[in-house]
Amino acid sequence: MKTTTQTPRICARGGARGTTGHRPASGFSLLELLTVVAIIVMLLGLAVPAIAPILRASSLNSGSSMIMDEFNYIRQLALTKNRDVEIRFYHMGTQTEPTQLEYRAFRSFLIKGGAAADAEALSPVKYLPKAVILSADPKFSSLLDYTNPVRSCLTHGQEILPRTSTPVSYVSFLFRATGGTNLSPINPPLGNWFLTLHLEKAAVNTNTGIPDNYINVQLDPVTGRVRMHRP
């Protein structure tokens, strides 16, 4: 019997039919990776200057909203509870810079008895967003101008805050059970009551004495109504 030998057909890729060809794994070269990293760094360098002002504006908006929300809340609480409510603004440093004293936190108290000493804290201390402070200059924050005899209705005191051992100075005033405040409705401009928020390390405009980017929170001493002004 004649034996026939078959030769396997060779595939176009160089392998025998029925076998699987393996291509070498592909990847990025070091030069390609360095090029991609350089492009990313360049894009970040272009994006950060554009985003920074937006973030700063967001922090100021957040801080002013915190103050306005607190004013509105404790005014309503004073009306509902038929009690006076005290709000304190704390002059303090940060954890990393404890000696850099600025007005950067606040807290409210429900006056339960006839004296301010008989008070119940309504919440933990509330801190303004990082790098946002209340201006201590009386021209920009009359609600902190406790040394002015015309503004004798403001109270200046000290308090040891939770998890601290050193007394912290504060300035405070009251929202009355009528919905108004204990602030004197004296004639303008001394009769205006307001707080000004700005970034702590922002450059000061030499003409105005305050950074160009700021927010002013104004309080009506008679009605307790609050509104915001931004230049």
C-alpha positions as CSV (number, residue, x, y, z in Angstrom):
1,M,0.0,0.0,0.0
2,K,1.3,3.4,-1.0
3,T,1.7,5.8,2.0
4,T,1.0,9.5,1.4
5,T,2.8,12.1,3.5
6,Q,1.0,15.5,3.8
7,T,2.9,18.6,4.4
8,P,1.1,21.1,6.7
9,R,0.1,24.3,5.0
10,I,1.9,27.4,6.2
11,C,-0.3,30.4,7.3
12,A,0.4,33.8,5.9
13,R,1.8,34.8,9.3
14,G,4.4,32.1,9.3
15,G,2.7,29.5,11.5
16,A,1.2,26.1,10.6
17,R,-2.6,26.0,10.1
18,G,-4.3,25.3,13.4
19,T,-1.6,26.9,15.6
20,T,-1.9,30.3,17.3
21,G,0.5,33.1,16.5
22,H,1.7,35.3,19.5
23,R,2.4,38.9,18.9
24,P,4.9,40.6,21.2
25,A,3.2,42.8,23.9
26,S,3.3,46.5,23.2
27,G,3.8,49.3,25.8
28,F,4.8,52.9,26.3
29,S,8.4,53.9,26.0
30,L,10.0,56.0,28.7
31,L,10.1,58.9,26.3
32,E,6.4,58.7,25.7
33,L,5.6,58.5,29.4
34,L,7.8,61.6,30.1
35,T,6.0,63.4,27.3
36,V,2.6,62.7,28.8
37,V,3.7,63.7,32.3
38,A,5.1,67.0,30.9
39,I,1.8,67.8,29.1
40,I,-0.2,67.1,32.3
41,V,2.0,69.4,34.4
42,M,1.7,72.1,31.8
43,L,-2.1,71.8,31.8
44,L,-2.2,72.0,35.6
45,G,0.0,75.1,35.5
46,L,-2.5,76.8,33.2
47,A,-5.6,75.6,35.2
48,V,-4.5,76.5,38.8
49,P,-4.4,80.3,38.3
50,A,-7.8,80.2,36.7
51,I,-9.3,78.0,39.4
52,A,-7.8,79.8,42.4
53,P,-10.0,83.0,42.3
54,I,-13.1,80.7,42.0
55,L,-12.1,78.8,45.1
56,R,-11.4,82.0,47.1
57,A,-14.8,83.4,46.1
58,S,-16.4,80.2,47.1
59,S,-14.8,80.4,50.6
60,L,-16.0,83.9,51.1
61,N,-19.5,83.0,50.0
62,S,-19.5,80.1,52.3
63,G,-18.4,82.2,55.2
64,S,-21.0,84.9,54.7
65,S,-23.7,82.3,54.3
66,M,-22.7,80.8,57.6
67,I,-23.0,84.2,59.4
68,M,-26.3,85.0,57.7
69,D,-27.8,81.6,58.4
70,E,-26.8,81.9,62.1
71,F,-28.4,85.3,62.4
72,N,-31.6,84.2,60.8
73,Y,-31.7,81.0,62.9
74,I,-31.1,82.6,66.3
75,R,-33.6,85.4,65.5
76,Q,-36.3,82.8,64.8
77,L,-35.3,80.8,67.8
78,A,-35.5,83.9,70.1
79,L,-39.0,84.5,68.8
80,T,-40.1,80.9,69.2
81,K,-38.6,80.3,72.6
82,N,-39.4,83.8,73.9
83,R,-35.9,84.0,75.1
84,D,-32.8,86.1,74.4
85,V,-30.1,84.5,72.3
86,E,-26.5,85.6,72.5
87,I,-24.0,85.2,69.6
88,R,-20.2,85.4,70.3
89,F,-17.5,86.0,67.9
90,Y,-14.1,84.5,68.9
91,H,-10.7,86.2,68.5
92,M,-8.4,83.2,68.1
93,G,-5.5,81.7,66.3
94,T,-5.3,78.4,64.3
95,Q,-3.8,75.1,65.3
96,T,-0.7,75.8,63.2
97,E,-0.5,79.5,64.0
98,P,-1.9,79.9,67.5
99,T,-0.5,83.5,67.9
100,Q,-2.2,84.8,64.7
101,L,-5.3,86.1,66.4
102,E,-8.3,86.9,64.2
103,Y,-12.0,86.7,64.5
104,R,-12.5,83.3,62.8
105,A,-15.2,81.5,64.8
106,F,-18.6,82.0,66.5
107,R,-21.2,80.3,68.6
108,S,-24.7,81.1,69.9
109,F,-26.2,80.6,73.3
110,L,-29.8,80.4,74.5
111,I,-30.2,82.6,77.6
112,K,-32.3,80.4,79.9
113,G,-32.6,82.7,82.9
114,G,-32.4,86.4,83.4
115,A,-28.6,86.5,83.2
116,A,-26.2,85.8,80.4
117,A,-24.3,83.5,82.7
118,D,-27.2,81.1,82.6
119,A,-26.8,80.2,79.0
120,E,-27.0,77.0,77.0
121,A,-24.7,76.5,74.0
122,L,-26.8,75.8,70.9
123,S,-24.0,74.1,68.9
124,P,-20.3,73.4,68.9
125,V,-18.0,76.3,67.9
126,K,-18.5,77.1,64.2
127,Y,-15.3,78.0,62.3
128,L,-15.3,80.1,59.2
129,P,-13.7,78.4,56.1
130,K,-10.0,78.2,56.1
131,A,-8.2,81.5,55.4
132,V,-11.5,83.5,55.8
133,I,-11.7,86.0,58.8
134,L,-13.9,88.8,60.1
135,S,-12.2,92.1,59.8
136,A,-11.3,93.5,63.3
137,D,-11.1,97.1,61.9
138,P,-14.1,99.0,63.4
139,K,-14.5,100.8,60.0
140,F,-15.4,97.4,58.4
141,S,-16.9,95.5,61.4
142,S,-18.9,97.7,63.7
143,L,-20.3,94.6,65.4
144,L,-16.8,94.0,66.8
145,D,-16.2,97.7,67.9
146,Y,-16.6,97.0,71.6
147,T,-14.1,99.7,72.7
148,N,-16.3,102.5,71.3
149,P,-18.5,103.9,74.1
150,V,-21.2,104.6,71.5
151,R,-21.5,100.9,71.0
152,S,-21.6,100.0,74.7
153,C,-24.3,97.4,74.0
154,L,-21.6,95.1,72.8
155,T,-20.1,92.7,75.4
156,H,-16.5,91.7,75.6
157,G,-15.5,88.7,77.5
158,Q,-13.3,85.5,77.7
159,E,-14.2,81.9,77.4
160,I,-12.3,78.6,77.6
161,L,-13.4,76.7,74.6
162,P,-13.7,72.9,74.5
163,R,-10.4,71.0,74.1
164,T,-8.5,74.2,75.0
165,S,-6.9,75.5,78.2
166,T,-6.3,79.1,77.3
167,P,-9.2,81.7,77.5
168,V,-10.3,83.1,74.2
169,S,-11.6,86.6,73.8
170,Y,-15.0,87.2,72.3
171,V,-17.4,90.0,71.4
172,S,-21.1,89.4,71.7
173,F,-24.6,90.9,71.4
174,L,-28.2,89.6,71.9
175,F,-31.1,88.8,69.7
176,R,-34.2,89.7,71.8
177,A,-37.4,87.7,72.1
178,T,-39.1,90.4,70.0
179,G,-37.0,89.5,67.0
180,G,-34.8,92.6,67.3
181,T,-31.5,93.0,69.0
182,N,-30.0,94.8,72.0
183,L,-28.0,97.0,69.6
184,S,-28.7,100.8,69.8
185,P,-30.5,102.2,66.7
186,I,-28.3,105.3,66.7
187,N,-28.1,107.6,63.7
188,P,-26.0,106.7,60.7
189,P,-23.1,106.2,60.1
190,L,-22.5,105.1,63.7
191,G,-26.0,103.5,63.7
192,N,-25.0,100.9,61.0
193,W,-24.2,97.5,62.3
194,F,-22.2,95.1,60.1
195,L,-19.4,92.5,59.7
196,T,-16.9,92.3,56.9
197,L,-15.4,89.0,55.7
198,H,-12.2,88.7,53.6
199,L,-9.3,86.4,53.1
200,E,-6.8,86.5,55.8
201,K,-3.7,86.9,53.7
202,A,-5.2,88.8,50.8
203,A,-3.4,91.9,49.7
204,V,-4.9,95.1,51.1
205,N,-5.9,97.9,48.8
206,T,-4.0,101.0,50.0
207,N,-6.9,103.3,49.0
208,T,-9.7,101.4,50.9
209,G,-7.7,99.7,53.7
210,I,-9.3,96.3,52.9
211,P,-8.7,93.6,50.2
212,D,-10.7,94.2,47.0
213,N,-12.5,90.9,47.4
214,Y,-14.8,91.1,50.5
215,I,-18.3,90.6,51.7
216,N,-20.3,92.8,54.0
217,V,-23.1,91.4,56.2
218,Q,-25.4,94.1,57.5
219,L,-27.8,93.8,60.4
220,D,-30.8,95.9,61.2
221,P,-30.7,96.5,65.0
222,V,-34.4,97.0,65.4
223,T,-35.9,94.3,63.2
224,G,-33.0,91.8,63.4
225,R,-33.1,91.4,59.6
226,V,-29.9,90.7,57.8
227,R,-28.7,91.3,54.3
228,M,-25.4,90.9,52.3
229,H,-23.5,93.4,50.3
230,R,-20.7,92.6,47.9
231,P,-18.8,95.2,45.9
